[in-house]
Amino acid sequence: MKTLPIIDLLIIGIYLFSMIAVGIYFSRKTKNATQFTTASGRIPGWAIGMSLYATFLSSNTFLGVPGKAFGSNWNSFVFSLSMPLAAWFAARYFVPFYRQTGEVSAYTHLEHRFGPWARTYAVVCFLLTQLARMGSIFLGIALSLQALTGYPMQTIMIIVGTCIIVYTVLGGIEAVIWTEVVQGVVKTAGALIILGLVIHGMPGGIERIVAIGQADHKFSLGSFSPDFTQATFWVVLLYGFFMNLNNFGMDQNYVQRYHTTTSTREATRSIWLCVYLYVPISLIFFVIGSSLYGYYQANPELLHAVQMQVAAERLPHGTPEAIQQLATTLSAADIGDKVMPNFMVTKVPTGLLGLIVAAILSAAMSTISSGMNASATVFSVDIYQRYVKKDLSASQGLRLLYIATTCFGLLGMAMGIAMIGVKSILDVWWLLSGIFAGGMLGLFLLGIISRRTRNPEALTATIIGLLVIIWMTFSPQIPAEYDFLRSRLQSNMIMVVGTLTIFLVGILLSSLRRKTPNSVEVVYER
């Protein structure tokens, strides 16, 4: 990092070394697959809560949320407002269910309910979701560090990814959780420091930030009209509820943590601690984005510098005149993800810059490490031990997890490299996660809520739901002459509609079967 002062380099180096040291420390305790995946159920609930909070607070939040607030408004904050209701459902129903089954995988019970196909489908959806998530987070960390170092984003991803792989492979879930506890504190401190610096450097202070934001409608939560073709308040609320329900109830990253604590009560408390921390802290990131908007409006020379940077990236071989012309056409939404890195480079003093870079690294590393561990666990339990070799010795199981964790880390890096050049990190992540998670959550809810639904109805409902999800996803690519076939719903509704389609079609088919005489039922149970 040749452009950073030595004190900032020292802070970043100490942070990275500390994370690897944690992995080395816990590697001495990791003797088998159970310790690698659940830490033998000995971690306190408050640490799990901090870990869940750190997983939620990824670099997509640290960089994408301020960029989104800078480019538009606070509409995306409605996602956070939906968390308490989803958490209530998870604490009331999901945590006791998973603790009772004792299955480390979130998807094993789907085979007991509907057969092998259901488990395999959920596992594939989860792994694709994790790759999309890790890729978007790798991209976020590369965007910020490129502004500081000038190094290619591919190089940054490889260096950071290697550090994550080392401590995640060495220490397993216990290293992941305890590093996330530290990372949660670091990234929260980093956010507060950035907000303080923006407000301190703003001529006129908070009053002027508020005045500029109000004039340009930066504090709006979106339209409250019942319009589902735009990102209204209700669209984001519905998407947030279903996505958070998927996170707390179906995502291996979270379900696996329910087994690492000492009791159901402690696991439930961890969910609520996550919510109590995340909702107000996520609001701070929206405040940062709006504050940066006011700051750059008050400093047009800085705004122009960011526009020129983005224009140069879009026209790598363009003439100075062409770059200048493109820069004048760029909107706030076009440059949102570049603003915070630019502020860090130009306005954050030596010493604090190293801490903020460490905070951004924390935001990325916490989510990627948990995603790698969860993906490796699912691959081991739901794929390898299900279809390749069921009985593994302690050393074989641990070796498999080491290899799988490394492979998923490398795949996440490859996904991040493939995403270079996207307009908004947050938009890409929301779209991909909604596609992959919609069908998975619908099937899960069908299996949990409707005890009458059997294999044929579940399979039929899932196929119909997948067709709906595929249609809505690729609807914009339908030729103009077939415009009547396009979906008019906003893209975040893919998750909502896909989930409800599978659940409601499954309920309907189950009701029709009960009215049909001499119907044959095939039930998969333990």
C-alpha atoms as one frame of an Amber mdcrd trajectory, in Angstrom:
protein
   0.000   0.000   0.000   2.528   2.515  -1.222   0.298   5.603  -1.041  -0.581
   5.171   2.631   1.471   6.645   5.482   3.482   4.174   7.534   1.271   4.527
  10.620  -1.819   3.549   8.613   0.050   0.606   7.123   1.030  -0.448  10.636
  -2.569  -0.341  11.880  -3.803  -2.378   8.913  -0.948  -4.852   9.294  -1.666
  -5.328  13.013  -5.329  -5.944  12.258  -4.628  -8.540   9.554  -2.024 -10.279
  11.680  -4.435 -10.386  14.628  -7.133 -12.083  12.547  -4.698 -14.749  11.369
  -3.425 -15.174  14.948  -6.988 -15.896  16.101  -7.251 -18.622  13.477  -3.953
 -20.137  14.619  -5.082 -20.041  18.264  -8.364 -21.844  17.638  -6.749 -24.347
  15.273  -5.407 -26.103  18.376  -8.992 -26.734  19.544 -10.322 -27.926  16.201
  -9.885 -31.694  16.205 -12.972 -32.878  14.310 -15.789 -31.741  12.024 -18.188
 -31.000  14.895 -15.766 -28.549  16.467 -15.123 -26.966  13.065 -18.830 -26.429
  12.306 -20.511 -25.866  15.718 -17.669 -25.265  18.223 -19.254 -28.105  20.252
 -22.028 -25.711  21.379 -19.957 -23.778  23.902 -20.081 -20.149  22.667 -22.095
 -17.583  24.731 -25.212 -16.049  23.204 -23.908 -12.460  23.275 -20.940 -13.465
  21.128 -23.294 -15.165  18.653 -25.390 -11.990  18.536 -22.326  -9.883  17.782
 -21.322 -12.423  15.154 -24.746 -12.254  13.467 -24.581  -8.459  13.566 -21.127
  -8.482  11.975 -22.342 -10.863   9.254 -25.237  -8.536   8.435 -22.946  -5.485
   8.494 -20.896  -6.424   5.467 -18.957  -4.177   3.108 -22.198  -4.035   1.098
 -23.521  -2.024   4.057 -20.291  -0.131   4.732 -19.857   1.050   1.134 -23.050
   0.180  -0.733 -25.500   1.787   1.707 -23.792   5.216   1.840 -23.441   5.016
  -1.937 -27.128   4.228  -2.263 -28.133   7.063   0.083 -25.809   9.432  -1.802
 -27.354   8.473  -5.148 -30.992   8.313  -4.128 -32.548   8.427  -0.632 -33.272
   6.337   2.464 -35.657   3.976   0.698 -33.346   0.996   1.308 -33.459   1.621
   5.083 -36.940   0.101   5.024 -35.119  -3.227   4.643 -33.739  -2.740   8.169
 -37.168  -1.762   9.508 -38.506  -5.158   8.458 -35.966  -7.028  10.609 -37.837
  -7.053  13.965 -40.867  -8.871  12.546 -38.684 -11.466  10.787 -36.658 -11.871
  13.987 -39.819 -12.489  15.994 -40.828 -15.345  13.672 -37.321 -16.792  13.832
 -37.118 -16.626  17.625 -40.621 -18.007  18.046 -40.534 -20.870  15.558 -37.232
 -21.417  13.730 -34.697 -21.512  16.574 -36.640 -24.104  18.648 -37.171 -26.179
  15.501 -33.501 -26.316  14.553 -32.335 -26.886  18.115 -34.768 -29.784  18.413
 -33.686 -31.468  15.184 -30.012 -31.226  16.125 -29.069 -31.151  12.424 -26.150
 -28.821  11.717 -27.390 -28.290   8.154 -30.432 -26.097   7.591 -31.540 -28.304
   4.694 -31.458 -31.871   6.006 -35.067 -31.703   7.216 -36.277 -30.899   3.691
 -35.308 -34.416   2.628 -37.261 -35.852   5.564 -40.328 -33.896   4.423 -40.204
 -34.031   0.643 -37.365 -36.270  -0.483 -33.790 -35.880  -1.757 -34.692 -33.441
  -4.522 -35.870 -30.795  -2.019 -32.651 -30.923  -0.039 -30.513 -30.773  -3.176
 -32.488 -27.849  -4.591 -32.155 -25.824  -1.370 -28.434 -26.582  -1.140 -27.808
 -25.436  -4.724 -29.791 -22.223  -4.117 -27.872 -21.532  -0.914 -24.466 -22.080
  -2.484 -25.312 -19.834  -5.439 -26.579 -17.167  -3.030 -23.356 -17.350  -1.024
 -21.185 -17.043  -4.113 -23.173 -13.976  -5.198 -22.866 -12.483  -1.704 -19.149
 -13.166  -1.367 -18.524 -11.838  -4.865 -20.330  -8.556  -4.174 -18.418  -8.149
  -0.901 -15.060  -8.834  -2.521 -15.982  -6.184  -5.075 -16.857  -3.692  -2.340
 -13.550  -4.117  -0.533 -11.620  -3.855  -3.808 -13.404  -0.611  -4.739 -12.390
   1.088  -1.510  -8.799  -0.165  -1.365  -8.173   0.597  -5.027  -8.871   4.268
  -4.296  -6.262   4.171  -1.532  -3.554   2.093  -3.163  -3.975   2.336  -6.908
  -3.530  -1.433  -7.139  -5.775  -3.421  -9.528  -8.972  -4.658  -7.918  -8.105
  -8.244  -8.868  -4.859  -8.041  -6.888  -6.625  -6.600  -3.841  -9.223  -9.381
  -3.872  -6.547 -12.048  -4.032  -4.519 -10.600  -1.140  -7.518 -10.025   1.152
  -9.095 -13.328   0.172  -5.936 -15.228   1.018  -5.894 -13.770   4.542  -9.562
 -14.705   5.039  -9.005 -18.246   3.812  -6.061 -18.751   6.177  -7.827 -17.882
   9.437 -11.162 -19.444   8.410  -9.551 -22.747   7.469  -7.359 -22.842  10.562
  -9.897 -21.925  13.237 -13.284 -23.065  11.903 -16.542 -21.538  13.164 -15.052
 -20.596  16.535 -12.415 -18.410  14.888 -15.090 -16.961  12.596 -17.345 -15.987
  15.523 -14.689 -14.480  17.778 -13.062 -12.540  14.941 -16.519 -11.245  14.060
 -16.992  -9.999  17.614 -13.858  -7.865  17.191 -14.801  -6.920  13.638 -18.252
  -5.753  14.751 -16.669  -3.300  17.194 -14.068  -2.093  14.683 -16.512  -1.475
  11.850 -18.968   0.361  14.148 -16.163   2.627  15.368 -15.097   3.235  11.772
 -18.610   4.337  10.779 -18.874   6.770  13.689 -15.450   8.266  12.869 -16.392
   8.832   9.221 -19.687  10.480  10.196 -17.907  12.745  12.667 -15.314  13.787
  10.080 -17.947  14.603   7.450 -20.006  16.707   9.851 -16.890  18.436  11.238
 -15.659  19.349   7.758 -19.019  20.524   6.447 -19.417  24.325   6.269 -22.566
  25.038   8.265 -22.486  21.634   9.973 -25.541  19.464  10.487 -27.991  22.269
   9.666 -26.644  22.659   6.140 -26.512  18.892   5.572 -30.173  18.658   6.559
 -31.114  21.655   4.396 -29.407  20.215   1.279 -30.842  16.764   1.946 -34.376
  18.061   2.374 -34.128  20.162  -0.774 -33.125  17.105  -2.822 -35.425  14.638
  -0.981 -32.522  12.591   0.397 -34.337  11.525   3.575 -37.362   9.983   1.881
 -38.267   6.370   2.686 -39.916   6.102  -0.707 -43.453   6.521  -1.932 -46.208
   5.119   0.271 -48.514   4.549  -2.686 -49.599   0.926  -3.325 -47.414   0.739
  -6.449 -45.419  -2.466  -6.851 -43.787  -1.465 -10.129 -41.389   0.922  -8.354
 -39.160   0.641  -5.267 -41.846   2.059  -2.993 -41.858   1.779   0.792 -44.096
  -1.296   0.593 -41.980  -3.088  -2.026 -38.805  -2.746   0.046 -40.687  -3.657
   3.241 -42.025  -6.864   1.678 -38.657  -7.715   0.175 -36.909  -7.020   3.463
 -39.323  -9.154   5.463 -38.994 -12.172   3.176 -35.231 -11.742   2.794 -34.679
 -11.436   6.551 -37.009 -14.374   7.117 -34.782 -16.320   4.758 -31.677 -15.106
   6.605 -32.886 -16.042  10.087 -34.797 -19.156   9.100 -33.090 -20.731   6.114
 -29.584 -19.310   5.704 -26.895 -21.714   6.877 -24.796 -18.759   8.075 -27.383
 -18.083  10.786 -28.837 -21.541  11.392 -25.379 -22.962  12.037 -24.839 -20.404
  14.791 -27.983 -21.552  16.596 -26.105 -24.793  17.281 -22.935 -23.128  18.525
 -24.486 -21.659  21.662 -25.388 -23.406  24.907 -29.216 -23.336  24.786 -32.299
 -22.365  22.799 -32.736 -19.328  25.041 -29.218 -18.107  24.310 -29.721 -18.635
  20.573 -32.945 -16.597  20.702 -31.220 -13.801  22.585 -28.502 -13.713  19.957
 -31.081 -12.944  17.246 -32.522 -10.013  19.186 -29.076  -8.637  20.008 -28.316
  -8.694  16.283 -31.496  -6.721  15.544 -30.937  -4.193  18.339 -27.454  -3.496
  17.001 -28.047  -3.602  13.264 -31.139  -1.404  12.867 -29.687   1.785  14.456
 -26.193   1.221  13.031 -27.571   0.705   9.523 -29.353   4.050   9.923 -25.980
   5.637  10.655 -24.716   4.460   7.260 -27.666   6.141   5.541 -26.900   9.296
   7.507 -23.294   9.029   6.281 -24.478   8.807   2.670 -26.750  11.837   2.990
 -24.034  13.759   4.836 -21.543  12.976   2.077 -24.087  14.191  -0.472 -24.371
  17.514   1.310 -20.586  17.721   1.742 -19.866  17.136  -1.953 -22.602  19.535
  -3.040 -20.898  22.157  -0.869 -17.510  21.260  -2.411 -18.121  21.030  -6.181
 -14.417  20.603  -6.955 -14.418  17.308  -5.031 -17.619  16.235  -6.760 -16.066
  16.932 -10.154 -12.979  14.894  -9.222 -15.148  11.852  -8.471 -17.088  12.315
 -11.700 -13.833  12.440 -13.643 -12.603   9.278 -11.910 -15.757   7.343 -12.804
 -15.735   8.689 -16.366 -12.104   7.632 -16.810 -12.952   4.123 -15.598 -15.846
   3.876 -18.045 -13.710   5.176 -20.931 -10.299   3.612 -20.214  -9.024   4.535
 -23.689 -11.018   7.733 -24.151  -9.635  11.136 -24.953  -9.556  13.829 -22.223
 -12.379  15.644 -24.033 -14.561  12.526 -24.148 -13.907  11.799 -20.478 -14.724
  15.394 -19.547 -17.957  15.265 -21.540 -19.028  11.984 -19.943 -18.211  13.319
 -16.466 -20.668  16.183 -16.861 -23.493  13.718 -17.583 -22.948  11.463 -14.552
 -25.622  11.618 -11.882 -25.284  11.091  -8.131 -26.442   7.488  -8.597 -23.620
   6.857 -11.093 -20.858   7.828  -8.645 -22.368   6.797  -5.289 -20.071   3.828
  -4.611 -16.960   5.934  -5.300 -17.706   8.815  -2.940 -16.738   7.312   0.418
 -13.391   5.954  -0.873 -12.683   9.389  -2.333 -13.503  11.084   0.976 -11.190
   8.695   2.784  -8.315   9.432   0.422  -8.690  13.203   0.507 -10.065  14.099
   3.937  -9.334  11.408   6.547  -6.183  12.206   8.577  -3.257   9.854   9.033
  -3.836   7.236  11.698  -7.614   7.397  11.475  -7.385   6.310   7.846  -5.715
   3.052   8.868  -8.486   2.403  11.391 -11.199   3.062   8.812  -9.512   0.789
   6.274  -9.381  -1.868   8.998 -13.106  -1.276   9.572 -13.862  -1.810   5.881
 -11.688  -4.924   5.902 -13.646  -6.091   8.959 -16.939  -5.522   7.152 -15.800
  -7.682   4.245 -13.910 -10.360   6.147 -16.635 -11.115   8.696 -19.278 -11.909
   6.091 -16.965 -13.717   3.692 -15.466 -15.929   6.413 -18.881 -16.978   7.718
 -20.055 -17.622   4.147 -17.028 -19.803   3.465 -17.534 -21.819   6.649 -21.261
 -22.264   6.076 -20.791 -23.228   2.417 -18.140 -25.782   3.348 -20.440 -27.240
   6.021 -23.334 -27.577   3.585 -21.103 -29.135   0.942 -19.727 -31.632   3.454
 -23.041 -32.631   5.058 -25.549 -32.251   2.230 -23.489 -33.201  -0.805 -20.366
 -35.206  -0.003 -21.660 -37.247   2.935 -25.075 -37.612   1.300 -23.986 -38.735
  -2.174 -20.307 -39.690  -2.033 -19.251 -41.140   1.321 -21.469 -41.163   4.402
 -19.088 -42.352   7.091 -16.001 -40.201   7.478 -13.377 -40.463  10.160 -12.542
 -37.388  12.260  -9.469 -36.632  10.183 -11.265 -37.220   6.869 -14.175 -34.961
   7.843 -11.840 -32.195   8.935  -9.718 -32.494   5.799 -12.845 -32.274   3.634
 -13.928 -29.089   5.422 -10.475 -27.548   4.978 -10.526 -28.230   1.238 -14.130
 -27.096   0.764 -13.560 -23.874   2.717 -10.557 -23.026   0.544 -12.445 -23.788
  -2.676 -15.418 -21.609  -1.766 -13.080 -18.772  -0.854 -11.450 -19.008  -4.272
 -14.835 -19.176  -6.018 -16.001 -16.087  -4.111 -12.928 -14.217  -5.327 -13.644
 -15.284  -8.909 -17.232 -14.053  -8.579 -15.999 -10.683  -7.274 -13.646 -10.299
 -10.219 -16.513 -11.108 -12.594 -18.632  -8.326 -11.036 -16.095  -5.539 -11.686
 -17.793  -2.610 -13.414 -21.301  -2.908 -11.980 -23.168   0.316 -11.235 -24.345
  -0.428  -7.686 -23.036  -3.187  -5.417 -26.198  -3.160  -3.310 -28.528  -3.467
  -6.316 -26.578  -6.432  -7.709 -26.583  -8.257  -4.383 -30.304  -7.677  -3.809
 -31.189  -8.899  -7.311 -29.064 -12.064  -7.169 -30.061 -12.980  -3.628 -33.742
 -12.468  -4.419 -33.502 -14.826  -7.397 -31.704 -17.630  -5.570 -33.454 -17.322
  -2.208 -37.066 -16.924  -3.329 -37.716 -20.540  -4.223 -35.749 -21.849  -1.258
 -37.771 -19.897   1.312 -41.088 -20.840  -0.295 -40.243 -24.530  -0.075 -39.032
 -24.165   3.506 -42.219 -22.420   4.648 -44.307 -25.029   2.881 -42.509 -27.789
   4.753 -42.727 -26.081   8.148 -46.260 -24.639   8.066 -48.243 -27.091   5.949
 -47.979 -30.595   7.398 -50.472 -31.842   4.773 -48.212 -31.050   1.819 -46.417
 -34.061   0.399 -43.710 -34.683  -2.141 -45.766 -34.382  -5.395 -47.406 -31.103
  -4.375 -44.123 -29.617  -3.142 -42.286 -30.593  -6.331 -45.031 -29.197  -8.567
 -45.233 -25.958  -6.573 -41.456 -25.516  -6.700 -41.347 -26.005 -10.479 -44.142
 -23.463 -10.964 -42.439 -21.037  -8.588 -39.115 -21.398 -10.396 -40.779 -20.696
 -13.738 -42.305 -17.539 -12.274 -38.927 -16.446 -10.844 -37.159 -17.071 -14.162
 -39.862 -15.189 -16.071 -39.701 -12.162 -13.768 -35.892 -12.150 -13.751 -35.441
 -12.187 -17.503 -38.572 -10.226 -18.321 -36.622  -7.063 -19.316 -34.839  -9.080
 -22.023 -38.111 -10.001 -23.749 -38.211  -8.295 -27.197 -40.270  -5.107 -27.464
 -42.805  -6.712 -29.805 -43.727  -9.076 -26.956 -43.957  -6.315 -24.368 -47.260
  -7.707 -23.092 -45.341 -10.724 -21.735 -43.048  -8.620 -19.541 -43.486  -8.418
 -15.784 -44.420  -4.954 -14.589 -43.321  -5.576 -11.000 -40.164  -4.060  -9.507
 -37.206  -6.472  -9.407 -37.234  -6.801  -5.588 -40.687  -8.368  -5.918 -39.085
 -11.453  -7.496 -38.241 -12.719  -4.013 -41.729 -11.981  -2.696 -43.690 -13.388
  -5.625 -41.473 -16.469  -5.964 -41.847 -17.336  -2.275 -45.607 -16.811  -2.218
 -46.111 -18.721  -5.473 -44.443 -21.871  -4.164 -46.146 -21.644  -0.772 -49.670
 -20.876  -2.028 -49.566 -23.324  -4.953 -48.403 -26.042  -2.559 -51.273 -25.271
  -0.165 -53.782 -25.265  -3.026 -52.574 -28.570  -4.456 -52.633 -30.149  -0.985
 -56.237 -29.045  -0.514 -57.210 -30.450  -3.912 -55.549 -33.773  -3.105 -57.527
 -34.136   0.108 -60.730 -33.737  -1.890 -59.665 -36.436  -4.365 -60.731 -39.990
  -3.373 -58.158 -42.788  -3.330 -55.233 -40.343  -3.490 -51.842 -41.867  -2.822
 -49.441 -40.099  -0.466 -45.682 -40.514  -0.430 -44.212 -39.262   2.830 -40.517
 -38.862   3.557 -39.807 -39.024   7.279 -36.947 -40.024   9.478
